[in-house]
């Protein structure tokens, strides 16, 4: 065998070994292998993985975010071979990719088995956050952080949290996780356990989840209950935010629970003593106390006597003199006032209070200072269709009725002479303290001309009157000192043909008999017919009768001559 023949098989064997070696070396790329740390230089770890050259990996890749590196020469580590060598002839290694490969394998298994995984939130990106799942980076949408919106996520960052994988794509390197799904699952488990053991009267711990105008929703650990604003405290609370805030831990009692609808009503005040127990003994009727105005309405003001006990001062019990005025113009919120207990109803939990009862009653004072018959001066405060209201001492008003303005004219006519602000003199006619009414009069300041005139005449008197007006129904006449009288048409004459008003003239003197004096209507009724009948009777009695042979004309003629003779004597 020649040398040439011996060398040829050797060359072929070397080529085969080299090709095999290169093939094995190429298969290392994209795999995870074990290596030994040779040295640490400038935050870089030099690692021997059995290739013709070592590789360098940043030390920070061997530590979790926020932790100090714990790596030293001689340590065995797993790294990912990215490329066999770079331009410097060194192997391109990655600890992060090695961990990611390990994680992906484990994560895929957890995803397929629908198992929870543990991760650390370490960064914030658009629309959510980044999560380290033991080397693999996942995306956590903002809506999947918690069951409720979280304003500050900083307490959750850097600490291990359980997550549920919603979606993953290894080829694209995408993983989407949810912390909310884990919480909801835990919440559902806790809810089932809580609802199964829930009963009325039970005392629980909870967290204020949401606040509305009518109350607060409290998270009892998987199930929510409503804490109505009226069950927060015994005292008045206008809005739940006065006593609660979102996120606050509270102790509550189950007031009502409906297993079918799973509606839970909660209370906080039920855990405290009821201040209404023995309220009648604490606040007897007629006693005076001081309280604070808590609320003002159109119909009155609520006054707090002690925390949890309020009474109502009705608008009618606020002032002796200020009527038809809004309570807000008399008292203000938070003002301290003195009040009197008027009524206590422990069953309905109501206390009626009075504000004016702690002040002097001006009506009592007025009746003492200005008894009936007293003349006083005041200002016209208001004019109505039924009279004048006059301001009196003590900030009270009295009324002059239309019928008490003047003696000689109608009230409707007389009231036209007055206007608001006029100062008038009046006489006190009556004081009703209970009804808070004072009756005044203006015409009573002078004597009644009707009484004065009516006092000089009486029913049956024959008087001389003067015709003042002629109407279809009769004539109006002036009697005595200017009093008005009326003679009806049927009383104008004895003979029917003479009962005509038009045969009289204004200013004419007429004798008539007074038939009625009505002091209530202030009217005098007269009759010429009655006077003629009376004259006839007198003449018949004095000068004879028709039975004696004298005619009625003769008798009346004789009476007429006597009357004329008497008149001449009077004229002399």
C-alpha positions, 0 to 999 in steps of 0.5 A: 500500500502506498502513502497516497493510498493510506492518506486518502481514507484519513482525509475522508474520516476527518472531513466526516468528523468535521461535518458531524461536529459542525452539524452538532454545533448548529443544532445547539442554536435555539436551545437551552444548555447548562454552562459554568460561570468562569468570571464576572467582569463589568456586570457581565458573566463569562460562561463556558457552555462547551463550545469553542468559545465562551459567551457573555450574559448581563448579570441582571438577567440572573436576578428578578426585578428589584432584587440584588444579583446572587451570582459568582464564578463556579456557579452552574446556570442554564442559558439560551444559545442565540448564535454560535458566535458573533463578530468577535468570535464569542457565543451569543448567550441569554439567561432571559431567553432561557428562563422564557423558554422554561416558562413558556413550557410551564405556562403552556401546561398551566394554560391548557390545564386552566391553572393559575400562575404566579407573576410580578407586575413590573412595568406600565405600558399603554392600556395596561401593565407588564407582568414577569411570569418567571421569565416570560413577559405577559400583558395585563390589561388595565381592566383586568387588574381588579374587580373594581377600578384601581387608581393607584396600582403601586401597592401591587407592583413588585410583589407576587400575584396570582394570574389567570392566562387568558390568551397565549401565542408562542410563535408571536411571544404574546401572553395576556393575563388577568388578575381580575379573573382570579379575584372573581373566582375567589369571590364566587367561592367566598360568596357561596360560603358566606350566603350559605351561612348568612342569617339576620342579626349576624355581625360582619366586617365589610369594606365600603365599595360604593356610595350613592345618595341613598346609602352605601354598598358594602363588600362583605367578602364576595357579596354586597349589601346595602347600608341605607342612609337611615341605618348608618347612625341614629343621628340625622345624616343627609348624605352617606359621605358625612359618615363613610368613605370608599374603602373604609372598613366597617362593622355592620349587622344583617337586618334583612336577607332574602335568600331568593333574590340574595338582597342583603340589608345592612345596618350600623346604628343597630350595633349602638344603643337606641337613644329613643328608649325612655325618651318620654322621661328624658324629654317631658312635655312642657320642659325647655331644652337647647338644641341644634338646627340640623335641617330646614324645610318648607314646613319647619325645622328639625332640631337635634336634642342629642345624637340620634334624637331630633324633634320638629319645630313646625312653622306655626310654632316658630314665631308669635308674629311672623306668619306665612314666612319660610322657616329659613328666615327665622332660624339657620342650619347649625344654629343653637336654639331654645325650644319647648317640648310640646308632644312626644310619640315614642312609637312613631319616634316623633317629638313636636317642639315649639320655638315661640313658647320660649319667647314672650307672647305679645298677645298676652302683653298687649291685652295687659297694656292695652285693655278693651276701650283703649285708644291707640295709634298705628300704621296701616300695614295692609288693606284687604277686601274686608278691612284694614290691618294696623300695626300695633306695639309688640310687632303684632297687627289688629284689624279694623273691619269694614263695618267699623270704619265709619258710622255714616258711609259704607265700608267699601266707600270709606276704605278708599280713603286709606293707603299703606303707611297711613297713621290712624287712630283706633280703639281696641274693641276685643283681644282674643289671645287664644286665636291671636286676634285683635279687633279694632274700630275707628268709628267708635272714636266718636259717638254713634249719630244714629243712637244719638238721633234714635234716642230722641224718637221712638216707635209710634212718634209722628215726626216731620221729615224732609224728602231726600230721594225718590225711588220706584219703591218709595221715598227716602227721608231725613229724620231728626239730626240727619238720620235716614228713614224710608217710606215704602210706596204702600205707606205713602197714602191711605188711598191707593191712588195716592201711593205714588212716589212721583207726587213728592219732591226732594226737599218737601216736608212730610209728616209720617209715623215711625213704625220701626227702628232697626239698630242692627241695620241702622234704619228707620221705617216710617209711614204716612198711611199710618199717620193718616189712620191715626189722625182719623181715629183721633178725630173720630174720638174727639169730634164724634162718629158717623152714628151721631149723624155727622158725616166723616167729612164734617168730622175731619173738617172740624178736626182740620179747623182745630188743627189750623187754629192750633197752628196759628196760635203756635205761629203767634 
